[in-house]
Amino acid sequence: VHSVGEHVKMFVKCGIVLLTLAQAYNGSPLLRISSDTDDIDNRVIEGAHNERSTKVTVNDIFISVKTSGKFHQSRLTPILDTWFSLAPSSTWIFSDTSDPDVTRRTEGHLIKTECPSDHSRTSLCCKMEAELTTFLTSDRSWFCHLDDDNYLNVPALVKMLSSYSHKEEWYLGKASISAPLEMLDRSMLPEERKVSFLFGTGGAGFCLSRPLVERMGELVNNFAMTGDTIRLPDDVTVGYIAEVLMGVPLTQVETLHSHLEPLRRVDRDMLGEQITLSYSTYEDGEKNLVGLEEMDLEKDPTTFYTIHCELFPDRAENCEKDS
């Protein structure tokens, strides 16, 4: 988990943008994905306030979790023990390391990429390319990316996506910066243009509708190259492609939360409405956690078990029951 300062430093390095696109799609899909599922929340939730809302089930969603081998025990295990159980057939784990135990627990949904194991821009963009290209081999309507420090409230995600038509182009997320990122785009040399755009921070999770990802076309297959060319990390590169190149603006979803915001404002009364939650430690050592009382951080440093027991007391295991 990174501090706000570390996250911002990644953007300060952004310079002049020179985008070079590959002329042909020569990639091959990583694997073919079955849509046969037995997920707990395989039920329809209808959006109530959007005329273009559609019926969505968890089986319409491709939930992608990015991680690294060094975090399989500390971060991935709490995910597999908690919210993963609500959408096991709709969740894929993308890592740089093979792990027989994770493969067993996910029933083959661990995908080992050929990406570096560090937290560099190259590694992040490499994994995002693997996530997007794998999504396109599926028949799912929505692609939703999460980091390995996100707790996902699966029913809340299904309800939110039901408010948007999967047949239209949508870029749903939450910006971590207060104003659009501005930069000089020289992709149309000799002309130059100044562009500005928002991006959904990967630390809060973001979703893309299938029509948008499909129209990205060769940009998906060459995502890592694009990120390296413009020298931006993965989530910012998604924003650049969606907003600047595709012309699809970020639709902000306030119930997505990253470790970059004060999480204590999310209390017990608000918890059920939130889609993603996270955790972090400030530079002075103070914990940035959801506003739940009596959490045992020695037993539950990610807070995921506490959150899961609060949201799903009848499904979660090892919850303390009131006598």
C-alpha positions as CSV (number, residue, x, y, z in Angstrom):
1,V,0.0,0.0,0.0
2,H,1.4,3.3,-1.0
3,S,1.1,6.7,0.6
4,V,-0.5,9.7,-1.2
5,G,2.9,11.2,-1.7
6,E,4.2,8.1,-3.5
7,H,1.1,7.9,-5.7
8,V,1.4,11.5,-6.7
9,K,5.1,11.1,-7.5
10,M,4.2,8.6,-10.2
11,F,2.3,11.4,-12.0
12,V,4.9,14.2,-11.6
13,K,7.2,12.2,-13.9
14,C,4.8,12.5,-16.8
15,G,6.4,14.4,-19.7
16,I,5.6,14.9,-23.3
17,V,3.3,12.3,-24.7
18,L,4.3,10.5,-27.9
19,L,1.8,7.7,-28.7
20,T,2.8,5.1,-31.2
21,L,0.1,2.6,-32.1
22,A,0.7,-0.9,-33.5
23,Q,-0.8,-1.3,-37.0
24,A,-2.2,-4.8,-36.6
25,Y,-3.6,-7.0,-33.9
26,N,-1.4,-10.1,-33.9
27,G,-2.0,-11.2,-30.3
28,S,-3.6,-14.4,-29.2
29,P,-6.0,-14.8,-26.3
30,L,-4.5,-16.1,-23.1
31,L,-7.3,-18.5,-22.5
32,R,-10.9,-19.2,-23.2
33,I,-13.2,-18.5,-20.3
34,S,-16.3,-20.5,-19.4
35,S,-19.4,-18.7,-18.2
36,D,-20.7,-21.7,-16.3
37,T,-21.0,-20.4,-12.8
38,D,-22.4,-21.2,-9.4
39,D,-21.9,-17.9,-7.6
40,I,-23.8,-17.2,-4.4
41,D,-25.1,-13.9,-5.7
42,N,-26.3,-15.1,-9.0
43,R,-29.4,-13.0,-8.8
44,V,-30.8,-10.1,-10.7
45,I,-30.8,-6.6,-9.2
46,E,-32.4,-3.9,-11.2
47,G,-31.4,-0.3,-11.3
48,A,-34.2,2.0,-10.0
49,H,-33.2,5.4,-11.2
50,N,-31.8,5.1,-14.7
51,E,-34.1,4.7,-17.7
52,R,-31.4,2.8,-19.5
53,S,-30.6,0.5,-16.6
54,T,-30.3,-3.2,-17.4
55,K,-30.6,-6.5,-15.6
56,V,-27.2,-7.5,-14.3
57,T,-26.1,-10.6,-12.4
58,V,-22.6,-11.3,-11.0
59,N,-22.1,-13.6,-14.0
60,D,-22.1,-10.7,-16.3
61,I,-19.0,-9.2,-14.6
62,F,-15.3,-10.0,-15.1
63,I,-13.7,-9.1,-11.7
64,S,-10.0,-8.8,-12.1
65,V,-7.6,-8.6,-9.1
66,K,-4.0,-7.5,-9.6
67,T,-1.4,-8.9,-7.2
68,S,2.2,-10.0,-6.9
69,G,3.7,-13.2,-5.5
70,K,5.1,-11.5,-2.4
71,F,1.5,-10.5,-1.4
72,H,-0.2,-13.8,-1.9
73,Q,-0.2,-14.6,1.8
74,S,-0.7,-11.1,3.4
75,R,-3.2,-9.6,0.9
76,L,-4.6,-12.4,-1.3
77,T,-5.5,-14.8,1.6
78,P,-7.9,-12.3,3.2
79,I,-9.6,-11.8,-0.1
80,L,-10.0,-15.5,-0.7
81,D,-11.3,-15.9,2.8
82,T,-13.9,-13.2,2.5
83,W,-15.5,-11.5,-0.5
84,F,-14.1,-13.9,-3.1
85,S,-16.6,-16.5,-1.8
86,L,-19.5,-14.3,-3.1
87,A,-18.2,-14.4,-6.7
88,P,-15.7,-17.3,-7.1
89,S,-16.6,-18.0,-10.8
90,S,-16.5,-14.3,-11.7
91,T,-13.2,-13.4,-10.2
92,W,-9.7,-13.9,-11.7
93,I,-6.4,-13.3,-10.0
94,F,-3.5,-11.9,-12.1
95,S,-0.1,-12.4,-10.6
96,D,3.6,-12.7,-11.5
97,T,4.0,-15.9,-9.6
98,S,2.5,-19.4,-9.7
99,D,0.9,-20.7,-6.5
100,P,-0.6,-24.2,-6.3
101,D,-2.6,-23.2,-3.2
102,V,-4.2,-20.2,-4.8
103,T,-4.9,-22.1,-8.0
104,R,-6.7,-24.8,-5.9
105,R,-8.7,-22.3,-3.9
106,T,-9.7,-20.3,-7.0
107,E,-10.4,-23.4,-9.1
108,G,-7.9,-22.4,-11.8
109,H,-8.7,-18.7,-11.7
110,L,-5.1,-17.7,-10.9
111,I,-3.4,-16.4,-14.1
112,K,0.3,-16.1,-14.0
113,T,1.5,-13.3,-16.3
114,E,4.9,-13.0,-17.8
115,C,5.2,-9.6,-16.1
116,P,8.0,-8.4,-13.7
117,S,7.4,-8.8,-10.0
118,D,8.2,-5.2,-9.1
119,H,5.8,-2.2,-8.8
120,S,7.2,-0.4,-11.8
121,R,5.2,1.3,-14.5
122,T,6.2,-1.5,-16.9
123,S,5.0,-4.2,-14.5
124,L,1.7,-2.5,-13.8
125,C,0.9,-1.9,-17.5
126,C,1.9,-5.4,-18.4
127,K,-0.6,-6.9,-15.9
128,M,-3.3,-4.5,-17.0
129,E,-2.8,-5.7,-20.6
130,A,-3.1,-9.3,-19.5
131,E,-6.3,-8.4,-17.6
132,L,-7.9,-6.6,-20.5
133,T,-7.0,-9.2,-23.2
134,T,-8.2,-12.0,-21.0
135,F,-11.5,-10.2,-20.4
136,L,-12.0,-10.0,-24.2
137,T,-11.8,-13.8,-24.5
138,S,-14.8,-14.1,-22.1
139,D,-18.4,-13.3,-22.8
140,R,-18.8,-11.0,-19.9
141,S,-20.4,-7.6,-20.3
142,W,-18.4,-5.6,-17.7
143,F,-14.7,-5.5,-16.8
144,C,-14.0,-4.4,-13.2
145,H,-10.4,-4.0,-12.0
146,L,-9.4,-4.2,-8.4
147,D,-6.1,-4.0,-6.5
148,D,-5.2,-6.6,-3.9
149,D,-5.8,-4.2,-1.1
150,N,-9.5,-3.8,-2.0
151,Y,-12.5,-5.3,-0.2
152,L,-15.3,-5.7,-2.7
153,N,-19.0,-5.6,-1.7
154,V,-20.2,-7.9,-4.5
155,P,-24.0,-7.2,-4.2
156,A,-23.3,-3.4,-4.2
157,L,-21.2,-3.7,-7.4
158,V,-24.0,-5.6,-9.1
159,K,-26.5,-3.0,-8.0
160,M,-24.4,-0.2,-9.3
161,L,-23.7,-1.7,-12.7
162,S,-27.5,-2.4,-13.1
163,S,-27.9,1.4,-13.3
164,Y,-25.9,1.5,-16.6
165,S,-26.5,-0.1,-20.0
166,H,-23.8,-2.6,-20.8
167,K,-24.5,-2.0,-24.5
168,E,-23.2,1.5,-24.2
169,E,-19.6,2.8,-23.6
170,W,-19.0,3.4,-19.9
171,Y,-15.9,4.2,-17.9
172,L,-16.8,4.1,-14.2
173,G,-14.4,4.9,-11.4
174,K,-13.3,7.5,-8.9
175,A,-10.6,10.1,-9.4
176,S,-7.9,10.5,-6.7
177,I,-7.0,14.0,-8.0
178,S,-9.1,17.1,-7.6
179,A,-8.4,18.5,-11.1
180,P,-7.8,16.8,-14.5
181,L,-4.3,15.8,-15.3
182,E,-2.8,18.1,-18.0
183,M,-0.1,17.2,-20.5
184,L,1.2,17.9,-23.9
185,D,0.1,15.3,-26.5
186,R,2.4,15.1,-29.5
187,S,0.8,12.0,-31.0
188,M,-0.2,14.0,-34.1
189,L,3.2,15.5,-34.9
190,P,4.1,18.0,-36.2
191,E,1.0,19.4,-34.5
192,E,0.8,19.5,-30.7
193,R,-2.1,19.8,-28.4
194,K,-2.5,20.1,-24.7
195,V,-4.9,17.5,-23.3
196,S,-6.5,17.1,-19.8
197,F,-8.3,14.1,-18.5
198,L,-9.4,12.4,-15.3
199,F,-8.7,8.8,-14.5
200,G,-10.3,6.3,-12.1
201,T,-7.6,5.4,-9.6
202,G,-6.9,1.7,-9.6
203,G,-6.8,1.7,-5.8
204,A,-10.5,2.3,-5.7
205,G,-11.4,-0.1,-8.5
206,F,-12.9,0.9,-11.9
207,C,-15.2,-0.7,-14.5
208,L,-15.3,-0.6,-18.3
209,S,-18.2,-1.8,-20.4
210,R,-17.5,-4.3,-23.1
211,P,-18.3,-2.0,-26.1
212,L,-15.6,0.5,-24.8
213,V,-13.0,-2.2,-24.4
214,E,-13.8,-3.7,-27.8
215,R,-13.5,-0.3,-29.5
216,M,-10.1,0.2,-27.8
217,G,-9.0,-2.6,-30.2
218,E,-5.3,-2.8,-30.7
219,L,-4.7,-0.4,-27.9
220,V,-5.7,-3.2,-25.5
221,N,-3.3,-5.7,-27.1
222,N,-0.5,-3.1,-27.0
223,F,-1.5,-1.5,-23.6
224,A,1.9,-2.1,-22.0
225,M,3.6,-0.5,-25.0
226,T,1.3,2.5,-24.8
227,G,2.0,2.9,-21.0
228,D,5.7,2.8,-21.6
229,T,5.5,5.3,-24.5
230,I,3.5,7.9,-22.6
231,R,5.3,7.1,-19.3
232,L,2.2,6.7,-17.2
233,P,1.1,3.9,-14.8
234,D,-1.7,1.5,-15.6
235,D,-4.7,3.3,-14.2
236,V,-3.7,6.7,-15.7
237,T,-3.1,5.0,-19.1
238,V,-6.6,3.6,-18.9
239,G,-7.9,7.1,-18.3
240,Y,-5.8,8.5,-21.2
241,I,-7.1,5.9,-23.6
242,A,-10.7,6.2,-22.5
243,E,-11.0,10.0,-22.2
244,V,-8.6,11.4,-24.7
245,L,-8.4,8.7,-27.4
246,M,-11.9,7.2,-27.1
247,G,-13.7,10.3,-26.0
248,V,-15.5,8.5,-23.1
249,P,-15.4,10.6,-19.9
250,L,-15.0,9.1,-16.5
251,T,-18.3,8.7,-14.6
252,Q,-17.5,9.2,-11.0
253,V,-18.8,6.6,-8.5
254,E,-18.6,7.9,-5.0
255,T,-19.0,4.6,-3.3
256,L,-15.7,3.4,-4.6
257,H,-12.9,3.9,-2.0
258,S,-9.1,3.7,-2.2
259,H,-6.4,3.9,0.5
260,L,-5.7,7.5,-0.8
261,E,-8.8,8.9,1.0
262,P,-9.7,9.2,4.7
263,L,-11.6,5.9,5.3
264,R,-12.8,6.6,8.8
265,R,-15.7,8.6,7.3
266,V,-17.2,5.2,6.2
267,D,-19.0,4.1,9.4
268,R,-21.2,1.1,10.1
269,D,-24.4,2.9,8.9
270,M,-22.8,3.5,5.5
271,L,-21.0,0.3,5.0
272,G,-23.6,-1.7,3.1
273,E,-23.9,0.9,0.4
274,Q,-20.1,1.0,-0.4
275,I,-18.7,-1.0,-3.3
276,T,-15.0,-1.0,-2.5
277,L,-13.0,-0.3,0.7
278,S,-9.3,-0.4,1.5
279,Y,-6.7,0.3,4.2
280,S,-3.3,2.0,4.6
281,T,-0.9,3.5,7.0
282,Y,0.0,7.2,6.9
283,E,3.7,8.3,6.9
284,D,3.4,9.1,10.7
285,G,2.3,5.6,11.4
286,E,-1.4,6.3,11.9
287,K,-3.8,3.7,10.5
288,N,-6.2,4.7,7.7
289,L,-9.1,2.3,8.2
290,V,-12.9,2.2,7.9
291,G,-14.8,3.6,10.9
292,L,-15.8,0.4,12.6
293,E,-15.3,0.0,16.4
294,E,-13.4,-2.7,18.3
295,M,-11.3,-4.0,15.4
296,D,-8.5,-6.4,16.3
297,L,-5.7,-5.3,14.0
298,E,-3.4,-8.0,15.2
299,K,-5.8,-10.7,14.0
300,D,-7.2,-8.7,11.1
301,P,-4.7,-6.1,9.8
302,T,-6.5,-5.7,6.5
303,T,-9.9,-5.2,8.3
304,F,-11.4,-7.5,5.6
305,Y,-12.7,-10.2,8.0
306,T,-14.3,-7.5,10.2
307,I,-16.0,-5.9,7.2
308,H,-17.1,-9.2,5.8
309,C,-18.7,-10.3,9.1
310,E,-20.4,-6.9,9.4
311,L,-21.9,-7.1,5.9
312,F,-22.6,-10.9,5.7
313,P,-22.9,-12.3,9.2
314,D,-24.8,-15.3,8.0
315,R,-22.3,-16.3,5.3
316,A,-19.0,-15.2,6.8
317,E,-17.0,-17.7,8.8
318,N,-15.4,-17.2,12.2
319,C,-17.6,-14.3,13.1
320,E,-18.3,-13.7,16.8
321,K,-22.0,-14.1,17.3
322,D,-23.9,-12.2,19.9
323,S,-25.2,-14.5,22.6
